[in-house]
Amino acid sequence: MKLQHLEHELAKIQVRLSGLKARLELSWKKLINDIEPEEFQAIQQLLQRGHDQARYVLAHGELPGDEPAVPWELAHGLSILHLGKAEALPTSEAELPTRVLKDGTLLGCRKWELLDLLWSEALIKWIENLRHHAVFMTTPTVMMIDNEVSLAIAGDWGTGPFDSHAPAVSVAGQMSRLQADFTIHLGDVYYAGTGSEEDVDMAGWPMGKHGAFTLNSNHEMYSGAHGYFAELNARFPVQQGTSYFALYNDDWLIVGLDSAYASKPLNLYMDGTLNQQQIDWLKSLPKRGKLLVLSHHQGFDITGHNPNGLYQQVCDALGRVPDYWYWGHLHNGIVYAELNGLKARCAGHGAIPYGVTSELDGNKRVLFSETKNAGDPEYPERVLNGFARVRLSGANIIEEFIGEDGSLRWSSQG
């Protein structure tokens, strides 16, 4: 029975892949007519870099340390489009048994791994929406909240449709059990944040007692954020159709930012950036003794040593370094030691399977990085997915990283 089920699932995947290839070829032909030759050449070069990167990693295990990574969503593009003499990359587990890269990502061909052919959906939508973004709304919620409040925070969670044993289902169940006042999704609905994916993937998101929020991300931007903004109106009404927001009480200001909308399309929205509307808005917000920032993109590199452009933008706009900053984007659960007064946390481990992040071994900037194996027979390399719970009581804060199994993985009180 199990073999018949697997064969049925494989047949469905093959049909979908055939459709994806046809759509990608059509989108590519249309793109040629829509953009300037220089821009088209830049995109073709980017596809080439993505293909070459995948080939290099397959041969050598990791990219050179100084080599900027190209989004893996581009990896299969050249071979699908038959551009140049691109040699097809592996597409099955038989061709490429899964291995764990140093940043914890799974290099393989199974669902959600780096060479999963279905990532081509993101490539298609990116090409189709390079010039077609949703209208950026500017009516953000600025809400007063209680001085005693709890938040449940998960990033990169939108991986439906869901089987009963899927990590996203387990994480959502644990979040629901805690009954937080507010739940916050740090962004990423897969594969490309389309309207249909938003409808299906976010249907099981656990709502907080007083509301829920969801942030924009690179994957939502692949579809021009059309699906994302529609989802705000359908399922996250407290956000007033706007991709950024603020919560405040007597002691805390909490700001949720859209770090994706102004990001560079030709880098697939991978680097966090704020637009001028948000910068001006941040400068106008009420000042409080404690400041917590939420975003999809990170403010440091994965090692926690090197602040980036988004970090500088946020600090400049707020006039200070935040006390705490939670981000997703990297599919990891990481707690960083304080730097320049900031305690940063990566909670991007909401659902995507990932392994032990070996490049963090011995890193004194890292207080916690998830290493407990999840015991998942479908992904034997996978460590626990999870989320973060934050409880504010006056000026005090209790932080907890909680695994999909309900275990307390890390905690701190300050």
C-alpha positions as CSV (number, residue, x, y, z in Angstrom):
1,M,0.0,0.0,0.0
2,K,2.8,2.4,0.9
3,L,4.6,1.6,-2.4
4,Q,1.4,2.3,-4.3
5,H,1.0,5.6,-2.5
6,L,4.6,6.7,-3.3
7,E,4.1,5.8,-7.0
8,H,0.9,7.8,-7.0
9,E,2.6,10.8,-5.5
10,L,5.6,10.5,-7.9
11,A,3.1,10.5,-10.8
12,K,1.5,13.7,-9.6
13,I,4.9,15.3,-9.2
14,Q,5.9,14.4,-12.7
15,V,2.7,15.9,-14.1
16,R,3.3,19.1,-12.1
17,L,6.9,19.3,-13.2
18,S,5.9,19.0,-16.9
19,G,3.5,21.9,-16.4
20,L,6.2,23.9,-14.6
21,K,8.7,23.5,-17.5
22,A,6.1,24.6,-20.0
23,R,5.2,27.6,-18.0
24,L,8.8,28.6,-17.4
25,E,9.6,28.4,-21.1
26,L,6.5,30.6,-21.9
27,S,7.4,33.1,-19.2
28,W,11.0,33.3,-20.5
29,K,9.8,34.1,-24.0
30,K,7.5,36.8,-22.8
31,L,10.3,38.3,-20.6
32,I,12.6,38.7,-23.7
33,N,10.0,41.0,-25.2
34,D,9.3,43.0,-22.0
35,I,12.7,44.2,-20.8
36,E,15.8,46.0,-22.1
37,P,18.6,43.8,-23.6
38,E,21.0,44.8,-20.8
39,E,18.6,43.6,-18.1
40,F,17.9,40.4,-20.0
41,Q,21.6,39.8,-20.2
42,A,22.0,40.3,-16.4
43,I,19.2,37.8,-15.7
44,Q,20.8,35.2,-18.0
45,Q,24.1,35.8,-16.3
46,L,22.4,35.3,-12.9
47,L,20.9,32.0,-14.1
48,Q,24.4,30.9,-15.3
49,R,25.8,31.8,-11.9
50,G,23.1,29.8,-10.1
51,H,23.8,26.8,-12.3
52,D,27.6,27.1,-11.9
53,Q,27.2,27.4,-8.1
54,A,25.1,24.3,-7.9
55,R,27.7,22.4,-10.0
56,Y,30.5,23.7,-7.8
57,V,28.8,22.7,-4.5
58,L,28.0,19.2,-5.9
59,A,31.7,18.7,-6.8
60,H,33.4,20.4,-3.8
61,G,30.9,20.4,-1.0
62,E,30.7,24.1,-0.2
63,L,31.1,27.4,-2.0
64,P,34.4,29.3,-1.6
65,G,34.3,31.5,1.5
66,D,34.4,34.8,-0.5
67,E,31.8,33.7,-3.1
68,P,28.4,35.5,-2.8
69,A,25.7,32.8,-3.0
70,V,23.1,32.9,-5.7
71,P,19.5,31.9,-4.6
72,W,19.1,28.2,-5.2
73,E,15.7,28.8,-6.8
74,L,17.7,29.6,-9.9
75,A,19.6,26.4,-10.0
76,H,17.6,24.4,-12.5
77,G,16.7,27.4,-14.7
78,L,19.4,27.0,-17.4
79,S,18.8,23.3,-18.0
80,I,15.0,23.6,-18.0
81,L,15.2,26.5,-20.5
82,H,17.9,24.7,-22.6
83,L,20.1,27.8,-22.6
84,G,23.7,27.3,-23.7
85,K,25.2,23.9,-22.9
86,A,23.9,23.6,-19.4
87,E,24.2,20.1,-18.1
88,A,21.1,19.0,-16.2
89,L,21.4,18.9,-12.4
90,P,20.4,15.9,-10.3
91,T,16.6,15.6,-9.9
92,S,16.2,12.5,-7.8
93,E,17.5,11.0,-4.5
94,A,19.1,8.2,-6.5
95,E,21.2,10.7,-8.3
96,L,22.0,12.8,-5.2
97,P,21.7,11.3,-1.7
98,T,20.9,14.2,0.7
99,R,23.8,15.8,2.5
100,V,23.9,18.7,5.1
101,L,25.8,21.8,4.1
102,K,27.7,23.8,6.8
103,D,24.8,26.3,7.1
104,G,22.4,23.5,7.9
105,T,20.6,23.4,4.5
106,L,19.9,20.1,3.0
107,L,21.5,19.6,-0.4
108,G,19.3,17.0,-2.2
109,C,16.3,16.6,-4.5
110,R,13.5,15.8,-2.1
111,K,10.8,18.2,-1.2
112,W,12.1,21.5,0.2
113,E,15.8,20.5,-0.3
114,L,18.0,22.8,-2.4
115,L,17.5,21.0,-5.7
116,D,13.8,20.2,-5.3
117,L,12.6,20.9,-8.9
118,L,9.5,22.5,-7.6
119,W,11.5,25.6,-6.6
120,S,11.1,26.4,-10.2
121,E,7.7,27.7,-9.3
122,A,9.5,30.6,-7.5
123,L,11.7,31.2,-10.6
124,I,8.6,31.3,-12.8
125,K,6.7,33.8,-10.6
126,W,9.8,35.9,-10.2
127,I,10.2,36.2,-14.0
128,E,6.4,37.0,-14.4
129,N,6.4,39.6,-11.7
130,L,9.6,41.5,-12.2
131,R,7.6,44.6,-13.3
132,H,4.3,43.8,-11.6
133,H,4.3,44.4,-7.9
134,A,1.2,44.9,-5.6
135,V,0.5,48.4,-4.4
136,F,2.5,49.1,-1.2
137,M,-0.1,50.1,1.5
138,T,0.7,52.8,4.1
139,T,-1.9,52.5,6.8
140,P,0.0,50.6,9.4
141,T,-1.6,49.4,12.6
142,V,-0.2,51.2,15.7
143,M,-1.8,49.4,18.6
144,M,-1.6,49.8,22.4
145,I,-1.3,46.5,24.1
146,D,-1.3,45.3,27.8
147,N,1.8,45.6,29.9
148,E,1.6,41.9,30.4
149,V,1.6,40.3,27.0
150,S,2.8,37.1,25.2
151,L,3.9,36.6,21.6
152,A,4.4,33.4,19.7
153,I,6.8,33.9,16.8
154,A,7.7,31.6,13.9
155,G,9.4,32.2,10.6
156,D,9.4,30.4,7.3
157,W,6.3,28.4,8.3
158,G,4.2,28.4,5.1
159,T,5.0,24.9,3.8
160,G,1.5,23.4,3.2
161,P,-0.5,21.4,2.2
162,F,0.0,19.5,5.4
163,D,0.3,15.9,6.4
164,S,-0.6,15.1,10.1
165,H,3.1,14.6,10.9
166,A,4.5,17.6,9.0
167,P,6.7,19.9,11.1
168,A,4.5,22.9,10.4
169,V,1.5,21.1,11.9
170,S,3.5,20.1,15.0
171,V,4.8,23.7,15.4
172,A,1.3,25.2,15.0
173,G,-0.1,22.7,17.5
174,Q,2.5,23.7,20.1
175,M,1.8,27.4,19.4
176,S,-1.9,26.9,19.8
177,R,-1.4,25.1,23.1
178,L,0.3,28.1,24.6
179,Q,-2.5,30.5,23.6
180,A,-0.4,33.6,23.1
181,D,-2.0,37.0,23.0
182,F,-0.5,37.6,19.5
183,T,1.1,35.2,17.0
184,I,3.5,36.6,14.4
185,H,4.7,34.9,11.2
186,L,8.1,36.3,10.1
187,G,7.4,35.6,6.4
188,D,8.0,33.0,3.7
189,V,5.1,31.1,2.1
190,Y,6.3,28.5,-0.4
191,Y,7.1,28.1,-3.1
192,A,6.4,31.6,-4.3
193,G,3.8,33.2,-2.2
194,T,1.1,32.9,-4.8
195,G,-2.5,33.6,-3.9
196,S,-3.4,29.9,-4.0
197,E,-0.3,29.0,-1.8
198,E,-1.2,31.7,0.7
199,D,-4.8,30.4,0.9
200,V,-3.7,26.8,1.5
201,D,-0.4,27.2,3.4
202,M,-1.6,29.8,5.9
203,A,-5.0,28.2,6.6
204,G,-3.6,26.4,9.6
205,W,-1.8,29.4,11.1
206,P,-2.7,29.6,14.8
207,M,-4.3,32.9,15.7
208,G,-3.5,34.7,18.9
209,K,-6.1,35.6,21.5
210,H,-6.0,39.3,20.4
211,G,-4.7,39.0,16.8
212,A,-2.1,37.7,14.4
213,F,0.4,39.3,12.1
214,T,2.4,38.1,9.1
215,L,5.4,39.8,7.4
216,N,6.4,40.2,3.8
217,S,9.4,38.2,2.5
218,N,11.4,37.3,-0.6
219,H,9.2,34.4,-1.4
220,E,6.0,36.5,-1.2
221,M,7.8,39.0,-3.5
222,Y,8.4,36.4,-6.2
223,S,4.7,36.7,-6.9
224,G,4.9,40.5,-6.7
225,A,3.4,40.3,-3.2
226,H,-0.1,40.1,-4.8
227,G,-1.0,37.0,-2.8
228,Y,0.5,38.3,0.4
229,F,-1.5,41.6,0.4
230,A,-4.7,39.7,-0.5
231,E,-4.0,37.3,2.4
232,L,-3.6,40.3,4.8
233,N,-7.2,41.3,4.1
234,A,-8.6,37.8,4.2
235,R,-6.9,36.4,7.3
236,F,-4.9,39.1,9.1
237,P,-7.4,42.0,9.4
238,V,-5.6,43.6,12.4
239,Q,-2.9,44.7,10.0
240,Q,-5.2,47.0,8.0
241,G,-3.8,45.7,4.7
242,T,-0.3,46.9,5.5
243,S,2.9,45.0,5.7
244,Y,4.4,46.7,8.7
245,F,3.0,47.5,12.1
246,A,3.7,48.6,15.7
247,L,2.6,47.5,19.1
248,Y,3.4,49.4,22.3
249,N,2.7,49.6,26.0
250,D,4.2,51.6,28.9
251,D,7.6,49.9,28.6
252,W,7.9,48.4,25.1
253,L,7.7,49.4,21.5
254,I,7.5,46.4,19.1
255,V,7.8,47.1,15.4
256,G,7.2,44.6,12.5
257,L,8.9,45.6,9.3
258,D,8.6,44.9,5.6
259,S,12.2,44.2,4.6
260,A,11.3,42.6,1.3
261,Y,9.3,45.1,-0.8
262,A,12.2,47.4,-1.5
263,S,14.7,44.7,-1.8
264,K,16.5,44.3,-5.2
265,P,14.5,42.1,-7.7
266,L,17.7,41.0,-9.5
267,N,19.0,39.6,-6.3
268,L,15.6,37.8,-5.8
269,Y,14.8,40.0,-2.8
270,M,17.4,38.2,-0.7
271,D,18.8,41.3,1.0
272,G,16.6,43.1,3.5
273,T,15.9,46.8,2.7
274,L,13.4,49.4,4.0
275,N,11.7,51.9,1.7
276,Q,11.4,55.5,2.6
277,Q,7.8,55.2,3.8
278,Q,8.8,52.9,6.6
279,I,11.9,54.9,7.5
280,D,9.8,58.0,7.9
281,W,7.2,56.0,9.9
282,L,9.8,54.6,12.2
283,K,11.0,58.1,13.1
284,S,7.5,59.1,14.1
285,L,6.8,56.2,16.5
286,P,6.4,56.7,20.2
287,K,9.6,56.2,22.2
288,R,9.8,53.6,24.9
289,G,12.4,52.3,27.2
290,K,12.6,48.9,25.5
291,L,12.6,48.2,21.8
292,L,11.9,44.9,19.9
293,V,12.2,44.6,16.1
294,L,10.6,41.9,13.9
295,S,11.5,41.3,10.3
296,H,11.9,38.6,7.7
297,H,15.5,39.4,6.7
298,Q,18.3,39.2,9.1
299,G,20.4,42.1,10.5
300,F,23.6,40.0,10.7
301,D,25.3,37.3,8.7
302,I,24.7,33.8,10.0
303,T,27.8,33.9,12.2
304,G,26.4,36.9,14.1
305,H,29.6,38.9,13.6
306,N,28.8,41.2,10.7
307,P,25.9,43.7,10.7
308,N,24.5,44.4,7.3
309,G,22.7,47.3,5.5
310,L,19.3,46.5,7.0
311,Y,20.8,46.7,10.5
312,Q,22.2,50.1,9.8
313,Q,18.9,51.3,8.2
314,V,16.9,50.2,11.2
315,C,19.2,51.7,13.8
316,D,19.4,55.0,11.9
317,A,15.6,55.3,11.5
318,L,15.0,54.4,15.2
319,G,17.8,56.6,16.4
320,R,19.2,53.7,18.5
321,V,20.1,50.0,18.5
322,P,17.1,47.8,19.3
323,D,17.3,45.8,22.5
324,Y,15.9,42.7,20.7
325,W,15.5,41.6,17.1
326,Y,13.8,38.5,15.8
327,W,14.2,37.5,12.2
328,G,13.6,34.5,9.9
329,H,14.9,34.0,6.3
330,L,17.7,31.6,7.4
331,H,16.1,28.2,8.1
332,N,17.6,27.9,11.6
333,G,16.9,28.4,15.2
334,I,19.8,30.5,16.6
335,V,20.3,32.8,19.6
336,Y,23.1,35.3,19.4
337,A,25.0,36.9,22.3
338,E,24.6,40.6,22.8
339,L,26.4,42.8,20.3
340,N,26.3,46.6,20.5
341,G,23.4,46.3,23.0
342,L,21.4,44.1,20.6
343,K,20.2,40.6,21.4
344,A,19.4,39.0,18.1
345,R,17.5,35.8,17.4
346,C,16.9,33.8,14.3
347,A,13.5,32.0,14.4
348,G,13.4,30.8,10.8
349,H,13.0,27.2,11.7
350,G,9.2,27.1,11.6
351,A,8.8,24.2,9.1
352,I,11.5,23.8,6.4
353,P,13.7,20.7,7.1
354,Y,17.3,21.6,7.9
355,G,20.3,19.9,9.6
356,V,22.9,20.8,12.2
357,T,24.6,24.1,11.3
358,S,28.2,23.0,11.7
359,E,29.7,26.4,10.8
360,L,28.4,27.7,14.1
361,D,30.4,25.1,16.1
362,G,32.7,26.9,18.6
363,N,31.2,30.3,17.7
364,K,31.2,32.4,20.9
365,R,28.6,34.7,19.4
366,V,26.1,31.9,19.4
367,L,24.4,31.0,22.7
368,F,22.1,28.4,21.1
369,S,21.7,26.7,17.8
370,E,19.3,23.8,17.3
371,T,21.1,20.4,17.1
372,K,18.6,17.9,18.4
373,N,17.7,15.3,15.7
374,A,13.9,15.3,15.0
375,G,13.7,11.5,14.5
376,D,12.0,12.0,11.2
377,P,12.2,8.9,9.0
378,E,11.5,10.9,5.9
379,Y,14.3,13.3,6.7
380,P,16.8,11.5,8.9
381,E,19.2,14.5,8.9
382,R,16.5,16.9,10.1
383,V,16.8,18.6,13.5
384,L,13.8,20.0,15.4
385,N,11.7,22.7,13.9
386,G,10.2,25.1,16.3
387,F,9.2,28.7,17.3
388,A,9.9,31.3,19.9
389,R,7.7,32.5,22.8
390,V,8.3,36.0,24.2
391,R,6.5,37.2,27.4
392,L,6.7,40.8,28.5
393,S,5.9,41.8,32.0
394,G,6.6,45.5,32.6
395,A,10.2,46.1,31.4
396,N,11.0,42.4,31.9
397,I,11.2,39.8,29.2
398,I,11.2,36.0,29.2
399,E,12.3,34.3,26.0
400,E,11.9,30.7,25.1
401,F,12.7,28.6,22.0
402,I,10.3,25.7,21.9
403,G,10.7,22.6,19.7
404,E,8.0,21.0,17.6
405,D,7.8,18.3,20.3
406,G,7.0,20.8,23.0
407,S,10.4,20.7,24.6
408,L,12.1,23.8,25.9
409,R,15.2,24.2,23.8
410,W,16.5,27.5,25.3
411,S,15.3,30.2,27.6
412,S,16.4,33.5,29.1
413,Q,15.0,36.0,31.5
414,G,16.0,39.7,31.4
